[in-house]
Amino acid sequence: MCGRLSQYRGIHDFVAVLSIPDALINHVGDAPLARYNAAPTTALAVLHQHDQRLYADNLRWGWRPHWARDRAAPINARVEKVAHGAFFRAIWRQRLIVPVDNWFEWVDSPDNSRQPWLIHRADRQAIFCAAIGQFPAPGEASREDDGFVIITADSEGGMLDIHDRRPIVLGADRAREWLDPATPPERAEQLLLFEGEGSGVFQWHKVGKAVGNSRNQGANLIEALE
């Protein structure tokens, strides 16, 4: 996963797919998110649960522990290491969902350029990426080192031709279970390892190279090339 995604529908559209009955505590606003080309270190809309209430907040994409200031903050975490490695130990139990419309990958072309591809669900429904992060509990102030990482796994099927890693995407029922604080850590790890959506759920197409500049935004960035 190369680190670029889109969140352009409104947060209520994402939440409606989850069918969580309690009212949403919404700190990101009601308007469409309109982030067609979101890059690492930017603040993205995330969903997390506290005391059976669902919260939508903006949180920076990227996180590192306080003792790792000598390295760049990673934006992704490999599922093979995230549950038991020391680097993410402090946030392993702080689960969240990053709801997205699609993500982008780049493939080397014969002319030595890099061709961007857009990956989306075949049914065009919301994509729920499993993530962990550091974020304040309700009523607490945010901190400078708050942030999140998206959990990734090996690609499979035809998606291998696009990239060897991809985000772990959970269906709505599994996303609800991931968000629930009552879900034990052992069960959360099982969700990541065995119950993510398969590559057959997704489709992909080439897009224009303008997406390579994160300053570029707009619906034209997600249109398929002829």
Helices and strands as residue ranges (DSSP letters): E 5-7, H 11-18, E 24-26, E 35-38, E 43-50, E 53-60, G 66-68, E 76-78, H 79-82, G 89-91, E 95-100, E 102-108, E 114-121, E 127-134, E 147-154, G 157-161, E 165-167, H 172-179, H 185-194, G 199-201, E 202-206, G 209-212, G 219-222
